[in-house]
Amino acid sequence: MALIDAHNHLHQLPDPEEAIRAMRRVGIEGCVVNGTSEDDWPAVAELAEQHPDFIRPAFGLHPWHAHQRSDDWLDTLQAFLDRFPGASIGECGVDRWIDNPPIELQLEVFLPQLALARERNLPITIHALKAWGPLLDALDQEPPPERGFLLHSYGGSPELVAQLLPLGARFSFSGHFLHPRKTRVVEAFRAVPPDRLLLETDAPSMPPPEEIITHSLPDGQNHPANLPAIATGLARHLSEDPAALIDRCTKNTRQFLLFT
């Protein structure tokens, strides 16, 4: 069983090289490493150059950093995309869980990234937290690329799944939603069609419940080698065979995120 981590921040780990070795040992054959600001795009690029067979880079301006951008951030983003033809855009999006920067400022950087993804027909990975109205408005104002978009660590409702599917949404599941208090989120994944489901760790964030953790990091950080356990946990909740779920999600990730 080969897995692909559809969304992580491997460059933020204390020892990315050791993490990659552990990931390979558990059957993970690749991952998408997401940058979130101009400050960390070079680190993502360096890892991608060191491991071209394992890492697909993604470069995006996260809503939390919208107020910290430079005047030429969009030109810099395009330069990284030119440098890595297999890259995607992300992590970007909208977030009302935070008050600062305000949603208006977040949209100033999210809308151009949607437009860029559409112009280049690149995959785009979207962060959306307590901001589904602004997200739907943004997708109406700047339609997503033909190939669609990924809502990483999707935490919305089953009803929202139905609204987002016609727009081209894919949905990735992270281990944080295996915590008992997140049962309603797991239910939303029952509404996701088989060809729209992906798996992610969001490492070092979003750790799964302690009882399913197979690989640990200091300070409660999430290790990306926990992905097989996360997949097995989701399969149990969906009453599916873990191997079949993994195979399907890996195929979906290859097709959507430009893995060969």
C-alpha positions, 0 to 999 in steps of 0.5 A, spaced: 500 500 500 503 506 497 500 513 500 501 520 499 501 525 504 496 531 500 498 536 505 504 537 510 509 542 512 515 538 512 520 544 512 517 546 519 519 539 523 526 539 527 529 534 522 525 533 516 531 528 513 529 523 519 522 524 518 522 522 510 526 516 512 520 514 517 515 516 512 518 511 507 519 506 512 511 506 513 510 506 505 509 513 504 511 514 497 511 522 496 508 528 499 506 535 498 509 540 502 506 547 503 509 554 504 505 559 507 509 565 507 514 569 503 519 567 509 518 560 508 518 559 501 525 558 500 525 552 505 520 549 501 524 550 495 530 547 498 527 541 500 523 539 494 530 540 490 533 535 495 528 530 494 525 531 487 522 524 487 518 525 494 516 532 495 512 536 490 512 543 493 506 548 494 507 555 494 502 560 497 500 566 502 496 563 508 491 568 510 494 568 517 500 572 514 496 576 509 498 583 513 505 581 512 506 581 505 511 585 501 509 589 495 512 584 490 509 578 493 505 575 487 511 576 483 515 572 488 510 567 488 510 566 480 517 566 480 517 560 485 512 557 480 516 558 474 522 555 478 518 548 479 513 546 474 510 541 478 508 545 484 501 547 486 499 553 489 497 553 497 496 554 502 492 560 502 484 561 503 480 565 508 479 564 516 474 567 521 477 563 527 482 569 527 480 577 528 487 579 525 488 580 519 481 581 517 477 578 512 478 583 507 485 583 508 485 576 507 481 576 500 486 581 498 491 576 497 486 570 496 483 572 490 489 573 486 492 566 488 485 563 485 486 567 479 493 565 478 491 558 479 486 558 474 490 562 469 495 556 470 490 551 471 494 549 477 492 545 483 490 550 489 490 548 496 485 552 500 485 553 508 478 555 510 476 555 517 469 558 520 469 562 513 465 558 508 460 564 506 467 568 504 470 562 501 463 561 496 463 568 495 471 568 493 470 562 488 464 566 485 468 572 484 474 568 482 472 561 479 477 556 481 482 552 476 479 547 471 482 542 475 479 544 481 481 545 488 483 542 495 480 543 501 485 541 506 483 538 513 476 539 511 472 541 517 465 543 514 458 540 514 455 534 509 451 540 506 457 544 504 460 538 501 454 538 496 455 545 495 462 545 494 462 539 489 460 542 483 465 547 484 470 542 483 472 541 490 476 535 493 477 534 500 482 531 505 482 528 511 487 529 517 488 525 523 485 531 528 478 529 526 479 522 529 478 525 536 471 523 539 469 531 539 470 531 532 465 526 530 460 530 526 466 532 521 467 525 520 460 524 518 461 530 513 466 525 509 461 520 508 458 525 503 464 526 499 464 522 493 470 516 492 474 520 487 474 526 491 477 524 497 485 525 499 489 523 505 493 528 509 497 529 516 498 537 516 504 535 520 507 538 524 500 540 526 493 537 527 496 531 531 491 525 531 488 522 538 494 519 542 492 512 542 493 511 534 499 515 534 505 511 531 510 516 531 512 521 536 515 528 536 517 533 541 511 538 544 506 534 541 507 535 534 504 531 529 509 526 525 507 525 518 509 518 518 502 517 522 499 517 515 497 510 515 494 510 522 490 516 520 488 512 514 486 506 518 482 510 523 478 513 517 477 507 514 474 504 520 469 510 521 467 509 514 466 502 514 471 501 509 477 496 507 483 500 509 487 498 503 482 499 498 481 506 501 488 508 501 489 505 494 483 510 492 486 516 496 493 515 493 490 515 486 486 521 487 492 525 489 496 522 484 491 525 479 489 532 482 496 534 485 500 532 479 504 526 482 506 521 476 
